[in-house]
Amino acid sequence: MPLILERPQVLDVYSEAAERKWVLPAFNVENLTTTEAILTAVYEYGRLVGIENLPIIIGITNTYEHRPQAVYYTHTRKWELGMKLFLINLHALLSEVSPFNRLRVMIHLDHIQWDHDRELLDWDMGQFSSIMYDASTLPLEENVQMTAAFVKKNHQSVLIEGVCDEIKSSGGTDQNDITDPDLAEKYYQRTGVDILVANLGTEHRAAAPRLQYRSDIACEISRRLGPRLCLHGTSSVPPQKLKHLFADGICKVNIWTALERDSSPMLFEDMLLNAAKIVGPEKAQKLAAKDLLGRKVDLQSNPALNHFTTTYRQEIIFQCMKNIITGYLKIWYV
């Protein structure tokens, strides 16, 4: 099945998700390994539950200062090349010869900034399924005007998310200004966005200790607007609440941090245990002599092709990410 890019088809997927009480997960990527982990997890889970054309959203930021994923997609660090490679990879992975060609895949542009991403905004938006147009760095009135103008220009070709106030990032203050439902309602009415990104007590990338997901605010906004909320970040959402997000009016959840953060420990552990196979016995023994390696670490083996290659490291990350993604699918595709 081709990519789901046309606005009516994208809206149909969201309508189906609402009927089935699904929350659509949007997994962001910045490399091919993550993209394949997502597609493989969805493919395998779809076969398990008997829905071989499960929908999934794969997203990418461009030059977003907190994580410019299109920039990181290539070591040239040129966003134009990164974005083109991202699109080429998806088209190839969903071609007729691919095992994933029955999946319904939507491409999401995440945190596309009104100023820094102006060149990208001149691209054909028909290449994408949805876009988060991010003018949250502007004063509210300017944000509304800029977003409304973008909606007027592009609403016929792409699903549009807007953000009425800035979502905090981790690593700084753990105070996060919760969206006022009155503000959310006015912003939605004045801009005409399809989906609203609101501050619901979540944040990006890692959990700050006192952040708390505000189910009550989500419910109040959804009571006024319908189920049009996108949740950014799940680090501060307790596991038992994840399965109830649909009831709160959440139609889409953006996920990236968990994939990278929670797969890294597995790679780290496996590399430690196989130290000699990766760096050779001489180097491993020198590290052990500095008390950098423990007693259970292999210090004797010769370097092994199956362990010192990039493929070895990518395979561990791939399998870990696939398992993490499957966990989310089991929560929201029931």
VEXSESE-883295 format. One line per 3 residues: their letters; for each residue z, y negated, x of C-alpha. Coordinates in nm, 4 decimals. Each point is the difference from the previous one (the first is absolute). Layout:
<rs>
a	Z,Y,X | ...
</rs>
This chain:
<rs>
mpl	0.0000,0.0000,0.0000 | -0.0863,-0.3424,0.1424 | 0.2599,-0.2625,0.0687
ile	0.1348,-0.1697,-0.3125 | -0.1083,-0.3576,0.0663 | -0.1306,-0.1497,-0.3235
rpq	0.2590,-0.1942,-0.1943 | -0.0456,0.1886,-0.3328 | 0.0471,0.3335,0.1786
vld	0.3091,-0.1267,0.1800 | 0.1458,-0.1207,-0.3290 | -0.0724,0.3420,-0.1501
vys	0.2067,0.1651,0.2738 | 0.2910,-0.2346,-0.0667 | -0.0286,0.0692,-0.3732
eaa	0.0024,0.3743,0.0603 | 0.3006,-0.0368,0.2281 | 0.1837,-0.1914,-0.2713
erk	-0.0797,0.2692,-0.2571 | 0.1222,0.2736,0.2343 | 0.3021,-0.2100,0.1076
wvl	-0.1111,0.0062,0.3617 | 0.0905,-0.2608,0.2581 | -0.3009,-0.0457,0.2273
paf	0.0967,0.0189,0.3669 | -0.1879,-0.2243,0.2414 | 0.0342,0.1217,0.3569
nve	-0.0984,-0.2443,0.2700 | -0.1654,0.1119,0.3226 | -0.0875,-0.1321,0.3433
nlt	-0.1638,0.3110,0.1475 | -0.2119,0.2993,-0.0947 | 0.2870,0.2484,0.0369
tte	0.1955,-0.1674,-0.2799 | -0.3083,-0.0194,-0.2212 | -0.0630,0.3728,0.0377
ail	0.3663,0.0825,-0.0589 | -0.0160,-0.1869,-0.3318 | -0.3206,0.1658,-0.1147
tav	0.1165,0.3457,0.1062 | 0.3342,-0.0357,-0.1774 | -0.1657,-0.1170,-0.3224
yey	-0.2664,0.2716,0.0221 | 0.2550,0.2787,0.0509 | 0.2413,-0.1300,-0.2631
grl	-0.2825,-0.0461,-0.2498 | -0.1052,0.3616,0.0441 | 0.3614,0.1083,-0.0394
vgi	0.0448,-0.1779,-0.3341 | -0.3521,0.0677,-0.1248 | -0.1315,-0.3580,0.0187
enl	-0.2622,0.0009,0.2716 | -0.1080,-0.3603,-0.0618 | 0.3394,-0.1646,0.0400
pii	-0.0260,-0.3763,0.0509 | 0.1419,-0.1602,0.3111 | 0.0001,-0.3486,0.1499
igi	-0.0519,-0.0523,0.3722 | 0.0747,-0.3498,0.1225 | -0.0189,-0.2132,0.3108
tnt	0.1145,-0.3465,0.1002 | -0.2287,-0.2191,0.2047 | 0.1594,-0.2702,0.2157
yeh	0.3361,-0.0008,-0.1819 | 0.2442,-0.1190,0.2652 | 0.2649,0.2630,-0.0717
rpq	-0.2493,0.2849,0.0495 | -0.3734,-0.0737,0.0466 | -0.1244,0.3518,-0.0682
avy	-0.3740,-0.0663,0.0229 | 0.0687,-0.1538,0.3404 | 0.1890,0.3123,0.1100
yth	-0.2713,0.2325,-0.1330 | -0.1960,-0.0503,0.3231 | 0.1157,-0.0681,0.3544
trk	-0.2458,-0.2879,0.0168 | 0.2552,-0.1701,-0.2284 | -0.2854,-0.1561,-0.1954
wel	0.0712,0.0055,-0.3717 | -0.3690,0.0016,-0.0902 | -0.0560,0.3235,0.1915
gmk	0.3228,0.1502,-0.1283 | -0.0870,-0.0710,-0.3622 | -0.3519,0.1380,0.0409
lfl	0.1303,0.3165,0.1673 | 0.2563,0.0442,-0.2772 | -0.2733,-0.0180,-0.2638
inl	-0.2374,0.2250,0.1950 | 0.2737,0.2611,0.0437 | 0.0731,0.0048,-0.3730
hal	-0.3647,0.0306,-0.0983 | -0.0458,0.2885,0.2443 | 0.3167,0.1778,-0.1128
lse	-0.1111,-0.0183,-0.3630 | -0.3601,0.1065,0.0583 | -0.1547,0.3136,-0.1479
vsp	0.0902,0.2156,0.3011 | 0.3680,-0.0968,-0.0156 | 0.2693,0.2105,-0.1715
fnr	0.1354,-0.3265,-0.1425 | -0.3142,-0.0970,-0.1905 | 0.1533,0.0638,-0.3427
lrv	0.2948,-0.2328,0.0492 | -0.0028,-0.3386,-0.1681 | 0.0722,-0.2389,0.2836
mih	0.0498,-0.3724,-0.0418 | -0.0032,-0.2444,0.2908 | 0.2625,-0.2732,-0.0027
ldh	0.0071,-0.3140,0.2123 | 0.3655,-0.0821,0.0524 | 0.1553,-0.3383,0.0816
iqw	-0.3331,-0.1759,0.0353 | 0.1037,-0.3527,0.0877 | -0.1592,-0.3052,-0.1496
dhd	-0.0344,-0.1694,0.3406 | -0.0096,0.2492,0.2892 | -0.2296,0.2435,-0.1833
rel	-0.2592,-0.2499,-0.1194 | -0.2826,0.1780,0.1826 | 0.0855,0.3311,-0.1642
ldw	0.0203,-0.1700,-0.3388 | -0.3669,-0.0920,0.0441 | -0.0902,0.3703,0.0189
dmg	-0.1347,0.1798,-0.3048 | 0.3139,0.0813,-0.1984 | -0.1953,0.2761,-0.1722
qfs	0.0716,0.2160,0.3059 | 0.3624,0.0205,-0.1105 | 0.1831,0.1181,-0.3100
sim	0.2827,-0.2522,0.0050 | 0.1380,-0.2831,0.2063 | 0.3381,-0.1614,0.0361
yda	-0.0836,-0.3680,0.0343 | 0.2959,-0.1416,0.1881 | 0.0618,-0.3733,-0.0346
stl	0.3769,0.0408,0.0066 | 0.0357,-0.2213,0.3086 | -0.1025,-0.2979,-0.2125
ple	0.2233,-0.1989,-0.2350 | -0.0011,0.1625,-0.3426 | -0.2390,-0.2434,-0.1677
env	-0.2543,0.0326,0.2806 | 0.0445,0.3780,-0.0060 | -0.0803,0.0022,-0.3714
qmt	-0.3067,-0.2209,0.0422 | -0.1391,0.1959,0.2962 | 0.0585,0.3357,-0.1669
aaf	-0.1482,-0.1131,-0.3317 | -0.3113,-0.1237,0.1805 | -0.0373,0.3330,0.1806
vkk	0.0411,0.1893,-0.3270 | -0.2622,-0.2159,-0.1702 | -0.2481,0.0709,0.2799
nhq	0.0646,0.3717,0.0492 | 0.1574,0.1522,-0.3099 | -0.3222,0.1649,-0.1146
svl	-0.0382,0.2029,0.3189 | 0.3490,0.0945,0.1159 | 0.3515,0.0610,-0.1315
ieg	0.2259,-0.2815,0.1209 | 0.3691,-0.0016,0.0865 | 0.1919,-0.3217,0.0446
vcd	0.3422,-0.0769,0.1412 | 0.2061,-0.2796,-0.1467 | 0.2579,-0.0163,0.2776
eik	0.0340,0.1320,0.3515 | 0.1177,0.3547,0.0624 | 0.2419,0.0069,0.2907
ssg	-0.0525,0.2110,0.3079 | 0.2644,0.2092,0.1673 | 0.1599,-0.0958,0.3274
gtd	0.1164,-0.3407,-0.1166 | 0.2231,-0.0980,-0.2876 | 0.0767,0.2613,-0.2595
qnd	0.0131,-0.2652,-0.2698 | -0.3009,0.0348,-0.2231 | -0.0627,-0.2473,-0.2811
itd	-0.0578,0.2012,-0.3149 | -0.2917,-0.1110,-0.2164 | 0.0961,-0.1995,-0.3061
pdl	-0.1620,0.1680,-0.3047 | -0.0868,-0.3441,-0.1404 | -0.1827,-0.0832,0.3227
aek	-0.1790,0.3348,-0.0010 | -0.1178,-0.0512,-0.3570 | -0.1308,-0.3508,0.0646
yyq	-0.1701,0.1063,0.3227 | -0.1698,0.2915,-0.1720 | -0.1202,-0.2107,-0.2922
rtg	-0.1303,-0.2837,0.2165 | -0.1740,0.2068,0.2674 | -0.1482,0.2837,-0.2037
vdi	0.0794,0.2644,0.2617 | -0.0176,0.3644,-0.1054 | 0.3114,0.1140,0.1853
lva	0.3065,-0.1928,0.1091 | 0.1921,0.0524,0.3225 | 0.3570,-0.1105,-0.0605
nlg	0.3146,-0.0066,0.2092 | 0.2097,0.2801,-0.1440 | 0.2466,0.0370,0.2860
teh	-0.2284,0.2025,0.2250 | -0.1377,-0.0940,0.3383 | -0.2520,0.1026,0.2612
raa	0.0317,0.2507,0.2809 | 0.3688,0.0986,0.0239 | 0.3144,-0.0073,-0.2062
apr	0.2324,-0.2960,0.0288 | 0.3509,0.1138,-0.0937 | 0.0716,-0.2052,-0.3110
lqy	-0.3405,-0.0133,-0.1662 | -0.0102,0.1599,-0.3413 | -0.2888,0.0734,-0.2332
rsd	0.0415,-0.1950,-0.3256 | -0.1098,0.2289,-0.2795 | 0.1298,-0.2477,-0.2583
iac	-0.2290,-0.2773,0.1222 | -0.2989,0.2342,0.0103 | 0.0679,0.1033,-0.3595
eis	0.0319,-0.3594,-0.1183 | -0.3244,-0.1088,0.1667 | -0.1786,0.3054,-0.1389
rrl	0.1353,-0.0706,-0.3476 | -0.1838,-0.3313,0.0140 | -0.3167,0.0964,0.1874
gpr	-0.0397,0.3720,-0.0566 | -0.0064,0.2571,0.2821 | -0.1717,-0.2214,0.2573
lcl	0.2419,0.0059,0.2929 | -0.0742,0.1120,0.3534 | 0.2994,0.0862,0.2150
hgt	-0.0270,-0.0796,0.3700 | 0.2287,0.2169,0.2081 | 0.2220,0.2898,-0.1043
ssv	0.2507,-0.0046,0.2863 | 0.2722,-0.1496,-0.2174 | -0.0774,0.2090,-0.3102
ppq	0.2393,0.2971,-0.0356 | -0.1834,0.3348,-0.0302 | 0.1348,0.0600,-0.3506
klk	-0.1531,-0.3300,-0.1163 | -0.3454,0.0664,0.1422 | -0.0779,0.2457,-0.2790
hlf	0.0882,-0.2597,-0.2648 | -0.2239,-0.2820,0.1245 | -0.2577,0.0570,-0.2737
adg	0.2654,-0.0654,-0.2631 | 0.0721,-0.3319,0.1734 | -0.3614,-0.1110,-0.0412
ick	-0.1111,0.0740,0.3556 | -0.3652,0.1092,-0.0001 | -0.0584,0.0049,0.3768
vni	0.2112,0.0384,0.3134 | -0.1081,-0.0978,0.3508 | 0.1202,0.2301,0.2795
wta	-0.0529,-0.0096,0.3734 | 0.3230,-0.0311,0.1986 | 0.1341,0.3401,-0.1009
ler	-0.3119,0.1748,0.1272 | 0.0327,-0.1419,0.3496 | 0.3783,-0.0173,0.0257
dss	0.0769,0.3471,-0.1317 | -0.2701,0.1840,0.1944 | 0.0901,-0.1461,0.3394
pml	0.3259,0.1998,0.0457 | -0.1869,0.3292,-0.0401 | -0.2495,-0.0963,0.2685
fed	0.2794,-0.1175,0.2277 | 0.1957,0.3243,-0.0382 | -0.3003,0.2253,0.0541
mll	-0.1031,-0.1864,0.3131 | 0.3515,0.0213,0.1415 | 0.0242,0.3734,-0.0591
naa	-0.3383,0.0546,0.1669 | 0.0440,-0.2480,0.2822 | -0.1358,0.2181,0.2821
kiv	-0.3080,0.0975,-0.2013 | -0.0740,-0.3687,-0.0462 | 0.0869,-0.1572,0.3377
gpe	0.0284,0.3045,0.2280 | 0.3140,0.1650,0.1448 | 0.0400,-0.2392,0.2935
kaq	0.0111,-0.3116,-0.2185 | 0.2134,0.1729,-0.2645 | 0.2559,0.1064,0.2623
kla	0.0158,-0.3532,0.1401 | 0.0733,-0.1325,-0.3485 | 0.2677,0.2657,-0.0472
akd	0.1588,-0.0981,0.3321 | 0.0349,-0.3531,-0.1389 | 0.1783,0.1442,-0.3070
llg	-0.2904,-0.1055,-0.2201 | -0.0693,0.3557,-0.1206 | 0.2478,0.2510,-0.1428
rkv	0.0656,0.3689,0.0606 | -0.2322,0.1315,-0.2723 | -0.3041,-0.1738,0.1425
dlq	-0.2730,0.2104,0.1624 | -0.0021,-0.0974,0.3691 | -0.1990,0.2915,0.1435
snp	-0.3330,0.0345,-0.1818 | -0.3271,-0.1191,0.1419 | -0.1897,-0.2800,-0.1719
aln	-0.1783,0.1367,-0.3074 | -0.3146,-0.1357,-0.1588 | 0.1486,0.0618,-0.3438
hft	0.2862,-0.2371,0.0784 | -0.1147,-0.2890,0.2195 | -0.2972,-0.1024,-0.2129
tty	-0.0226,-0.2757,-0.2572 | -0.0934,0.2657,-0.2554 | 0.3391,0.1691,0.0462
rqe	0.1853,-0.3228,-0.0761 | -0.2251,-0.0903,-0.2910 | 0.0396,0.3444,-0.1573
iif	0.3789,-0.0350,-0.0111 | -0.0252,-0.3451,-0.1568 | -0.2664,0.1225,-0.2430
qcm	0.2124,0.2911,-0.1261 | 0.3132,-0.2132,-0.0315 | -0.1802,-0.2748,-0.1880
kni	-0.1644,0.2536,-0.2286 | 0.3419,0.1385,-0.0928 | 0.1425,-0.3475,-0.0630
itg	-0.2951,-0.0914,-0.2219 | 0.0308,0.3250,-0.1938 | 0.3611,-0.0891,-0.0707
ylk	-0.1085,-0.3225,-0.1685 | -0.2738,0.1765,-0.1949 | 0.2547,0.2452,-0.1389
iwy	0.2083,-0.2920,-0.1256 | -0.2732,-0.2031,-0.1692 | -0.2677,0.2516,-0.1018
v	0.1952,0.2128,-0.2447
</rs>
